[in-house]
Amino acid sequence: MKRVVHAACPHDCPDACGVLITIEDGRATRIQGDPEHPVTRGFLCAKVAKYLDRVYSPGRVLYPMRRVAPKGPCGAGAPAREVFQRISWDEALDEITHRLRRIVAEYGCESILPYSYGGTLGALNGASMDRRFFHRLGASQLERSICSTAGEEGLKSVIGIKLGTEPEQFAHARYIIAWGSNIHGNNVHLWPFIEEARRKGAKLVVIDPYRTRTAKCADWHLPIHPGTDAALALGLMHVIINENLFDADYVSRYTVGLEDLKARAQQYPPEEVAHWTGISADDIRKLAREYATERPSVIRVNYGIQRSERGGMSMRAVTMLPCLIGSWKELGGGLQLSLSGSYGLNREALEMPELMQKALGRPARIVNMVQLGSVLNSAIVPKIVPKMVPPIQALFVYNSNPAAVCPNHNEVVRGLMRPDLFTVVHEQFFTDTTDYADIVLPATTFFEHKDLQTAYGHYYLQVSNQAMDPVGECRSNVEMFRALAERMGFEDDCFRETVDSMIDRALDSPNPWLKGITRDRLERERHIRLNFAGNEDAATNHVGTDAFVRPAERSSEGTAAPFLPFAQGNFPTPSGKAEFYSETLKHQGLDPVVAFTPPDESRHGSRSKAAGFPLELLARKPDNHLNSSFANLPSVRKMEPWIGDLEMHPTDAEARGVRNGDRIRAFNSRGEIVLRARVDGAVPPGVVAARLDWARFSPGGGNINVLTSEKLTDMGNAATFYSVSVEVELFRA
């Protein structure tokens, strides 16, 4: 029997592709893009196109496993049979509940820490039954800030909400800036809209310290020094303001703080900005003039710019640009970082934070995920974080691989090696993190469970249907935490709620843009655009402002009409306007306008050269992996031949006697790693780059995160993966 099931890709990507899965006699035989999806349009990225390799990989965890050997790296071979013993689900649940109860009795419930992030962005398997379980248990809460929060806070400090230009509108732009955004590598479904615009004469400019796939395709690539984006944005504003290229009418109607911004921008003439950024003063003036006058102009900014020490302020500065020139009012203008603020699902109904009151009578303490290494070791040497009281005695990992993705890798591994730390990992594969697990539980892929799927790169909601039975004894996050809650004796009705009921509850939201969107409709129609038209007044209640401007529901061609959220201002900020000056930031002790300060670990910083680490490191994500996902699949690894390389500029290589292909040692005060030199000019002088990989695939058992730090960003408490200084030398065994 053959059937085709509609699903949606839940991996951490803005595109959330519509997917069609062919099932024959209970087995998936084909995956393809849904050609009817208006944004993803029937094609898949290279890694998801090979998803059958993931579902049926011989490396899948198929059964619950108990550790029978000491904790520690297993290496690339992952000899699970020598390290873990197969047990039943009943045995696994009994052991977990026994250990958790004992830890709670001795140390208190906040000594238990859940650890999860973007392994799936499905609304249910990402954050629903798991949150209910840990809230009811009274466990420590996790501040999930490793990826995007600095940029999001910077964005919201200006425009108030995570909204922006929809991808379809990029086809109408005349000037497109990809700022810290490798569109061709990690937002590939935006690319056809950009190419459509270019065929009509649009120009693509890429601002990025690395010569990415997108930079290679651009009309103009500006290699900027890492962490100096705020300086460049201020330099552009200097030119735009001084040459009277801003939209005076839009600014007067819909923004506050122009005089403060004018005064600040005078401190950043192009010659000064050129010193900070490495971009010439002439190019800064040219970029400013073209951006302000070649209309409509749009910026696709991604999270690259916010992974530096002052990443929030960088994002704030870039977000001011479309407000200054008024490009929000134009079809094909504006800016896109994340569109996720539009969905407004009923998250409280899914997560039920009120359950903490049963366990603690108060909210549990919050632990930042970026600082996991220091958190796990705080009882030994309290350095970055104070001594944890009570100390973390149990770690429950799902939807994440912290032994690979966390900064300060050596400190993370040191904590995970603690013999007194009880660690449970719910996973699809044996990963760097399962090397330190006491219990490993088998997890489903999105082929094997049902979910509700939003996006952060478009405005279409989907139900992802279950296409096949789980392989082996795999269970979804929802079903695993449901079973664990039952074994713990939690009698609350919420732990017996069905998946369909949870989807219904998530859609039962005051957000007017969800009006009329039901599970039944989603199951019939596959994808539904958010209901922007006809809800102007109600939308006010959702976002806390006067009203959004909506065009008619359908265009004359019969397609969905464009969404122009800020065409007439009405920004959901405290002032109701785009804020060049923010009282909120002032009360937080931050600059209420915007300013540039170089990261401490940078060529202009206060520490790097003095400490003997003069090179700026970009700890990059591979183009064909998703963070650490897909890194273990041979068919995907073949697409990343440069894993294990350190990319250098010829000037820096020659100064150190390094030639292409040499084994080199990259090091700083936190650690060292041996890599292979690739001297190809993909980075400018003073910058080196290497790609994230699983530690188990490195001969030394570490990855690039041995060099990154736990220091947090200026806003959002996010990670500073791109504020890292190192030195490089030839490796001598």
N, C-alpha and C positions, 0 to 999 in steps of 0.2 A: 504493500500500500504506500502511495506517495502523496505527500501533502506539503504545502508551503506555509510557513508560519512567519508572521511579522513580529520583529523584535526591534530593539534600539540599543546601540552600543553604549554601555555605561562607563567606559573608561575615561580617565581624566583628560578630556580633550574638549574644546569648546563646541565641536561639531555635532555630537550626539546623533550619529548617523542612523537613519532609517535602514533596517536590515531585513532581508528575506532569507529564511533558513529552510532548505529543502530537507525533508525527513522521509526516508524510505525504510520501511520495516523497522521503525523505531530508532534508526541511526541517522545522524546528520550526514548528508552527502555533499552539500553545497552551501556556500554563503555568498550572497551578493547584496549590493546596495539596492534600496528601494527606489526605483526610477520615478516614483510619484512624489517623493519628498521634495518640496520646493527649494530647499537649500542644499541638501547633500546629493540629490539628483542622480542616484543610482550607481555611484562609484564609491569604493572604499579605499582607505589608506593601505599601504603595502602590508603593514603588520596585521591588520584585522582581516585583510583578504586571505591571510594564511591561518585564520582562527581555528579551522579544523585541526591543525597541528597542535594547537593548545588544548582543545577539548579532549583529543584522543592521544595526547602525549604519554609515552611510557613513564614519564616522570611525575604524573599526577599522584597526589596523595589520595588514596582510595578508601582508607580505613582509619579509624582512630589508632593512635600509636602512643606507646609509653617509652620514655628513655630508659635504656639499660646500660648505657656507657657514659663516661664523664662528659660534661658540656665542653664544647669547643668546636673549632672549624672542621668541617668534614671534607672540604676540598671540592673540586669540580665534579668528582664522581658521585658525591652524595650517597655513600654506602648505607642507605637507610636500614637494611636488614642487620647490619652490625651495630647500629646505634639505637634503633627503636624496635620494639616488640609490638606486634598487632594485638589489639584488645578490642572488646566490644564497645558499643556506644554506652551500654549500661555501666560497664566498668569505668569508662572514661568519665561519665557524668558523676558517678559515685565518688571517684577519686578527687575530681575538681571540687565538688561540694564539700567533701570532707576537709580538704585543705583550706578552702575559703572560710569555712566555719571556724576552723582552728585559728586561722590568722585573725579573723574578726574578734574572736574571744581574747586573744593575747594582745593584739596591737590596736584593735579598732577597725571599723570598716573603711576609713580613709587610707589605710595602709594598702588598699587594693587600687590599682591604676589601670583603667582601660586605655588602649593605645590603638587608634585607627585614623585613617585619613581617606585618600581618594582611590583606593583599590577598586571601588565601584562608586559611581555617582547616582545610582538608583536611589530614589527617595526612600524606599523601604529597607533595602539591604545596606544602604549607606548610613541611615540614622533613623531607626524606629524601635524595634523590639530590643535592640542592644542598649539604647539609651534608657528605655523603661527598666531593663534589668539592672543596670548600674545605678540608676536613680533610686530604685527600690532597695538595692543593697546598701546605699549610702557611700559608695566608693568615691574616691577623688574624681573630680571632673577634669577632663583634658582640654586645655586651650589649644584648639586645632589651628595653628597659625603658621605652619612651616612653609606654606606656599604663597598665599595671595593677600593676606590681610593688610600688609603695609600699603600695597597699591590700592586696595579697596578703600582704606581709610583716607588716603590722599585724594582719591577720586571724590568720595563723599564729602570731604571737607570743602569742596568747591561746588558740586552740583547736587549733593544730598542723597543720592541713590545710585545703585548700580544699574544704570540704563545707558543706552547709547545708540549709535547708528546701526541699523539692521544690515546684515551682510548683503542683501539684495540691492541696497542703495549704492554700494561701492561701484556698481556698474555705471552709475550716473556721475561719478566724480571726475573732475578734470586734473586734480592734483592729489596724490595719495602718498602719505608718509607712513612707512612701517618703522615704528620707533621701538627698538628692543623687541622686535616681533619677527620671528622666523616663520612667516606665513606658509611658505612652501614646505616647511618641515613639520609644523605642528598645528596648522590651521588650514589644511589643504583645501577644504571645501569653500573657503573664501577666495581662493586663487582664481577660479573661472570668472568670478565677478570682476576681479581686478583686470584680468586679461581682456574681458569685454570692454572695460573702460579704456584700456590702453589701445585697443584696436580703433577706438573712436578719438584717440589723440591724447589720452591722459598720460601723465608722467608719474613714475613710481620712484620715490626716494627712500632709501634705507639708511637708518641711523643705528649703527651697531658696531661695537668694537671688534666683532668677529665677522669674517667674510662667509656668511651663511649661504645656504642654497638660495634664499630670497635675495640676498645682496648680489649674488652672481647674476641673477636675472634682472636686476634693477637698472633703471636709467641713470641712477646716480647713487653711489654708496659713500656715506660719510662715516669713516671709522672714528668713533669717539672714545676718549679715555674712559675706562670703567668708573661708574659712580659720579660722573660729572653732568648728568642729564639736566639737573636743575639749573646749572650754570648756562647750558645751551638754551634752554627755554627762556631764561631771563634775558639772554643776549638777543634772542629773537624778539622778545617783547620790547626791548630797548629800541630796536630798529622800527618795529611796527608803530610804537607810540610816537617816537621822535619824528618819523616821516608821515605821521597822520594817516596811517593805513588801517587803523582800527575802525570798527563800525560804531560811530559815536551814538547813533540812535539806539541801537541794540544795547550798548553798554549803559546808556543813561536810563533806559527803561528797566533792564533786567539784571543788572549787576550792582554790587556795592563794593566800595573800596578802591575805586579807580585812582584817586589822588595818592593814596598810599602806595599802590602798585607803580604809578608813575615815578614816585620818589625812589622806590627801591630799584626799579629798572635802570635808573640813571647810574647806579653803581656797577652796572654790568655792560660797559661798552664792548663792541666786538673784539677789540684788541686784547682786553683783559680776559674775555671769555675764551679766546683762542689759546691763551696760555694754559687755562685749565683743561680745555677739552681736546686740544690737539687739532682742532678744525680751524682753518684759516679765517681771518676776519672777513676777507672778501667772500668766502663761501657762506659765512654766517649771514652776511647782508643779503646775498643772493637767495638763500633759503627763505629768509624772512619775507623778502619782497614777493617771491614766487608764491609762497604759501598764502599770503594775504591777498593776492590779486588774481591768481589763477583759480577761478571759482567754478563750481564748488570744490572745496578742499576738505579732505578728511584724514584723520590720523587713526591708524590701527596701532595702538600701544599695547604691549604685552608685559608680562610680569618680570621680564629681564631687567627693566630699569629699577624695580623696587627691591631687588635682592642685594642692595648695598646698604651701608650703615644709615644713610639718610634717604632711603628709598621712598618713604612716605612723602617727604617734601619734594622729591623728584617728580612723583606722580601728580602731586598738587600743582606743581609748576606747569607741567605739560597740559593738564586739564584746563588751565586758564586760557590756553591759546584759542580754542574755538569759541570761547565766551568773549574774548577780546575782539575777534574779527567777525563775530555774529554768524558763523557758519552753521550753527544749529538750525537756522531758519530755512536752510536750503536742502532740497532733495539731493542726497549724495554728499552732504556736508556733515560736520560734527566730529565725533570721536567714539571709538569702541575700545573698552577694556573688558568689561564683563556686563552681560545683559541679565544676569541671574536675579537681580532685584525685582524683575517684572513678575515672576511666577507667584510669589506670595502664597505658597501652599500652607496649609494649617499645620505647621511644624510642631506646635505645642501639643496638638492632638496625637501626633505620631510619637513624640518623645516623652511627653508627660513628666515634665520636671517637678511637678507637685509631689511625685512619689518620694522625693528626698525627704519630705516632711515626716513620712512614716518611719524612716530609718534614723534621721538625725534631728528632726525638728527645725532644720535650717538648711540652707544650701551647703553642699560640700565644698571643701577647698578646691582651688583651681591650680593645676600643674601645667606649665608650658611644655609642649611636646618638643620644641626645638632644643630644650636643655635636658633631654633625657639622660645623657651621660652624667651630668652633674647631679641630677635628681637621684639616680640610682646609687651614686657614690657619696651622697652628701653626709651620710652617717660616718663615713671614713675620713674624708677631707672636704669639708664644706667650703667650696671656693666660689663658683659663680652664683650658686643658689645657697641660701642659708640651710642649716641643718634641718632636715625634714622631720617633723614630729607629728604623727608617728612616721617612721621610715617606710618606704615602699617595700612591701614584703611579697606582693603578688602582682604580676604584670600579665594582662590579657590582651593579646595582639590579634587584630583582624583588619582586613583592608589596608594593610601596611607592611612594610619590610624595614623596620627601623635600623637593623644592623647594616643595611645598605644605604638608606637615604638620609639618616640623621647626620648632622654635622658633628665634628669632633669624634670621629669613628672610634679611635682607640679608647676613649673614655666610655663610650657606649658599650663596647665589647667588654671592657673591664667590669662594668655594672652587670651586664648580662651573665657574666661568668660567676657571679656570686652564688655559692652553693646554697645559701639560705633563701634565695629569690625563687619563688615558684612561678614559672612562666608557662602560659598556655598560648598556643598559636593556632588559629583557625585559618587554613591556607589551602590553595590549590596545588602547590608544589613545595618541595623541600628547598628552602631559601637560606640566605645568610642568617635570618632570624631563627628559623627552626633549628639551626645548629646549637642554640642555647635553650631550646624548649624542653620542658619536662613532659608535657602532653602536646601532641599535634593532632588536630581535628581536620577531617577532610571537608573542603568547601566546594560549592557549586560554581560553575561559570554562568554567564547570563543566558546561555542556551537552556539551562536546567532549572530556572526559577522565573517567576513572574514579578514585574516591578513597574513602577511609574517613573518616567524619565523626563526630566527638565533638560535645559541646556544653558550654557553661559555664552554661546556664540550665535544663537538665533532665538526666535520667539515661538517655536513650535513645541507643543507638549505631546508626549506619546505614552502609550502603554506598551511595555515590552513583554510579550507573551512567552510562556514557557514552551519550548519547542520539543523537548525530549525528557525522559526520565533521567534523574541524576545517575552518573556513572558510579560504580562501586557503592559505597555507603555515604556519599557526599550529602551534606545538608547545607541549605542556604543560611545566611546570617539570621534571618527571621526564625527559621525552624530550629536552629541550634540554640539560640537564646530563649526561645519558647520552652524547649525541653529542659534547659538548665534552670529556668525560673520554676518550673514544675518540681524539679528535683530539689531545689532549695526550699520548697514549701510555700512559695509566694502564691497566695490564693486570689489575688486581684484579677478581676474579669479581663483586664486589658491583655493579660498574657495568653488568653485563649482566643483572641480576636483573629479572624481569618485575614488572609492577604487581600481579598476583594473588599472586605469591610474597611481595612486600613487605607486602601486607595480611595474609597468613598470618603473617609474622614479627612484625608489630606486635601481632597478637592472641595470639601465643605468649608470654604474660607470666605472671609469678608472681602477678599480681593475681587473687585468687579471685573477684572480682566479674565477671571475664571468663570464668569457667569455663563451658564448654559453648557459648560464643558463637563461631561460626566464620563464615568468609566464605560458605560454602554456605548456612548458616542466614540470614545477613543478606540474601543475594541472593533467598532465597525469601520471607522474612517482612517485608522492608523496614525494620523498626525492631525493636530488641530492648532491653528494659530491662535494666540491669545486674543481675547475679545476686546480689542482696543476701542472699536467704534461704538458710539452711542452710550458710553459710560463715563462721560467727562466729570459729572458731579460726583458720582460714586467713586471714581478713581481718586478724587481729592481725599476721601476718607482713608484710602489705602496708603497713599504716600504722604499725606499730611501737608498738602498745599492747596492753592485755590482751584486750579483746574489745568488739565493738560489739553493742548489743542489736538483735535483729531480730524483728519480728513474723512471724507465719506468712506463708508464701509468697503465698497468695491470701486476700483478704478473703472474708467470707461472701457478698458480691455477685458474687464471681468475678473482680474486678479485682485488679490488683497491690496488695498491701498497702503501707501507707505506710512510708517509711524514716525512722526516728527515730535518727539516728546517735549522739546524745549524751544519750539519755533517762536512762541510768545512768552518765553521765560517760564515763570511758575515753577521754579526749582524748589524741591522739598527740603530746603535748608531752614535754619531758624529765622532768617530774614525773608524767606520766600524768593530770594534772588541768588544768582551765582555769586559766591563770596570770594572776592579778591582779598578781603580782610575778614578774618574769622574770630569773633569773640570766643567761640568754643575753644579754638586752639590756644588763644591767649590764656584762658582759664586753666588749660592743661600744661601751661608753662612752655608752650611752643611758640615759634614765631607766628604772629597772626597774619602776616602777609606771605612772604616766601623768601627764602634765602638759600645760598649755596655754601656749604662747608664741606671740604674734602673728607672722605672717609679716613679714619686713623690708619687703616691698612691700605695705603695707596701711594702712588708716586709723589703726591703732594701731602701725604698724611704726616702725622707727628711721630709715628713709630717705625715705619717700614725700613727706611734707609738706615736709621740709627741702629736698628736691630740686625742689620745685615741681610735683609730680605727685600731686594729692590724691584723684583718683578711682580706684576699684578696677575693673579691667577683667575681665569674663568673656569669654574667647575661646572661644565656644560652638561645638558641633557643630550643624549644621543637622538638623532633625528628619527630613528626607527624603533626606539623603545619608548615607553611611557614611564618616566622616572625609572623605577627598577622593573616594571612589568615588561614582559616579553623577552627580557635579557637572557633567559635560560633556553630559549627555543633555537635549535640549530638553524632552522630556515630563516629566522629573523637575524640571528647573529651574523649570518653571511652578508647581510645588508649593511653592517657596521664594521668595515675592515679596519677602521682607525681606532677602535677600542684598544686601549693600552698605549696610545701615543700621547706625547706631549708636544703640542704644536708651538713652534717658536718662529720669531722673525729672524732672518739671516744675520742681522746686526747683532742680536743678543746671542745667537748660537756661535758666531765667529769669536765674539769677545770671551767665550768660555771654552773655546777649542772643541765645540760640539759640531759634528757633521750629521747629515741625514742618516737615520738608521742606528745611530749610536745608542747604547743603553745609558740612561742618565738617571741621576738621583734628584728628585725635587723634594725640598724640605723646608720646614720652618720650626718654630718652637713647639708645635703640637705633634708633629710626626714627620714621616718621610715615606716616599713611595718610589719604586724603581719603574721607569717607563721607557719607551722607545722614542727617540727624538724624531719629529717630523718637521723639517725646516722647509716650509712651503709658502710663507707669507700670508697665511690665513688670518694672522693677528698682526697688529702694528707693533713697532718697537716698544719694549717695556711690558708687553703683555704675553702671557703664555696661556694655553688652554688644554684641558683634558676632559674626557667624557666619563660620566658616571657609569659604573658597572657593578655587578655583584662582586663582593670581596672574594668569594670562593673561586672566581676565575682568574685571580691574580696570583702569581707564584709566591708573593709575599703575604697573601691572605688579608690584604687591605684594599681599599679603593680610594678615590680622590678625596673622600671626606676625612681621611686622616689629616688633611691640611686645613679643613674649614673650621670655623669657630662657632661657638654657641652665643656669640654676641647678638643682641636683638636690634631690630630696626627702630627708627625714631618714632614711627607710628605703627600700631597693629601688632607689635611684639613678634614680628616675623623673623625669618632666618636671613643671615647676611652672607649667602654663598658666594657673592661676587665681590666682597670686600675681604680679600685674602692676599697676603704678600708671601712670596717664597723666594728661595734661591735655587739655582740649578747648577749641577756639576756633573762631570763624567762619572759614571758608576764604576767603582773598582772593587771587584769581588774579594 
